[in-house]
Amino acid sequence: MRLCALALLGIVAALGSGDALCAGITVVEIRVRGGKQANGAVIAKAMDGHTAPIEAPFFCGPKEGCAARLELPSSPSGWQLSASAPGYWATPQSLGSGGTVDLWPVGFVEGALRNAGSPESISQISVKFTPSPSWQSPAGFPEEATVTCPVADGRFSCPLPAGKLDLRLRAKGHVSVYRWSQTVSSGGGLAIGTLELKRGASLVGKIVSTDRDAPKTGACTVRLETPGDAGREAKRSSELPRAGVDGRGFFHLEVVPPGRWILIAEQEGFAPARRVVNVVEGMEANLVEPLVLARPARLELTLLPPQDPNGKPWMVELLEARDGVKTATIVTAPASLGGSWSTEGLASGGRLMVRVRTSTGQAWWADSSGFELTGPIHRRTVELGVEEITGTLRLGKEPLAGLLTFGAPEENVAIEIRSDEDGQVRGLLPRLGAWRVLVSSEMPALRRQLDVDIPRGPDGRGRIELELADRALTGEIVDEDGKHLERALLTITASATERRESAQERVEGGMFRVTGYEPGRYLLRAVGGGRVSETVPVEIASDGSSPFVRIVAVPRAVIDLRLLTESGSPIPAARVELLRTTQFPGLSSMSGRTDTAGRVSFPTHPGVAQQCFAVSQPGLPFRVFAVAPGPDMQDVVVPTAGGTLEIEAATPKEGEVVLLWQGGCFVPFPLLKARTGGDATRFPSVAPGEYRLCRHPAGTLAPTACSSGFLASYGVLPLRLKSGH
């Protein structure tokens, strides 16, 4: 007989594989921990409620375990199991066939609630517990669990395993209350008194240090600061909550306004530690990684050569990695003529980067990745390099006067050298070899990016010879009556490149001719005079010819959105991305962030029937939705709980694409992966809804095969397209 995998204690059991569910026998072993005997039952309930519960009793003696044996028929919705025995608390866990559940002696935490400043009553409270660090918990004791308890007449009583526990008590929409090292006795009640609950969000976390003097109770504090781009609506830093740090390094900021803030930990004698945090209305934000306090450090640099190509001091910038990816400049100062540079008061443990500019402001050198300070004094020697280059720049066979910007994505540098009217190039670079060069010119209008290799010539100098193909895009920009626009900005995007390179050209009088483009497909879009055009595809043939393009710009329309939680609270600092179809299945995006009231606006073409968007915010599921352009603010509700998509699709045939659809919008898999933190096939924290995985022949919306289903909150939706479907 085949055994099916089951999940115990409030976890949905997935039976069988694919869409088929199996019936069978499962045996659950029971172990009594710290007690004498137990008499209880394991109960299985069908998720759809159409099948009567199935109960299997068990009795465990004082010195031996016991087992519960269940025979479960097929159920379309799956089964939910729970175990109970008087005087015991059962450890939540998922069990397969032959699994084991532990029963621990039970105690109770009891108290009363006072809902400060809020007239509505609280119907339930959650108690999260972990073993106290000062208690040597028994082997197998749960490391963490949460119990939800009803509240009646302002009082509650929650069953917990007996032991010395750290508790977090929380009611939805209210600030959490913490109680440390609470002893819950077997069969007894722990009275924690009356809890004063405050409505609002909170922020909790931990401060750590390798120095034994930090964090120090009474001396270490945390506070919030307004980011520089928070706008006029942000509160002054002095009005924001502050908190002390206890002996464990734990802090708890209460009643934090929703939004994006800078969290700062401070203690005299230590460098401040900072981190950007997002706080959502009525929710508790937790630091994933602790803030690290360290003694102030000194950074000393020696620059070689000691002076820039103009014989003047180098300008040094010190940047700090913040918010995981972004960097912020924290120090900018010139070096000495002898090439020495230093700065003090830095926090050890942070990720830093150095960028060196010339006296004229050109980014000459930069760290390719961040580094950490080691010790109270960190010394580095930076080899900057100076190489002379000469050469020519031509458009076709004619010399071109233009601007060459030398850069390298991994080096984060940008150095400008101009060619003269004869196309002669002469200048200085930090090194020879591979560069990415952006060539731009106003007359003729040209913008071209290419990869070049600069070898060393016989005279010891670098030699560069650039000859650009004279390809042109021509056309006109008009209004709906055919009248030329006096001024417009034309965006040109290469549609067949991995980097989706774009260039912009200013067009006067409505007629344009832009040159220097290679054969291939391009997307043109015009904006100007309060007008915007659709995206127009055009192709330059291999012989350099291209059709004359007419671009019609119509009055600009705007979609105004307001993002709200299910309780009606605004969602600030959420990333909202406009998903715009270019040439199916090509998709471009424009992103923005909501303000403190949850509002964000996007321009759109008035002829568009509906516009697709994607919204992501830490702590909330990723949601895709569509709205129609209109004059009024449109509310979008983002649910608090999501599910997981499991996508399996065979490699598409040549000329086919596989797309994930939600309603009338399709979602790029790279965007889904980036916003949910998923991998190639599993995407967690996706908003509930109907989803379709479809195979499409290239260039058509009509699918040849689809797999669809509804994703429920906390559920898992498998979508599979197999070979030949």
Order of alpha helices (4+ residues) and beta strands (2+ residues): beta-beta-beta-beta-beta-beta-beta-beta-beta-beta-beta-beta-beta-beta-beta-beta-beta-beta-beta-beta-beta-beta-beta-beta-beta-beta-beta-beta-beta-beta-beta-beta-beta-beta-beta-beta-beta-beta-beta-beta-beta-beta-beta-beta-beta-beta-beta-beta-beta-beta-beta-beta-beta-beta-beta-beta-alpha-beta-beta-beta-beta
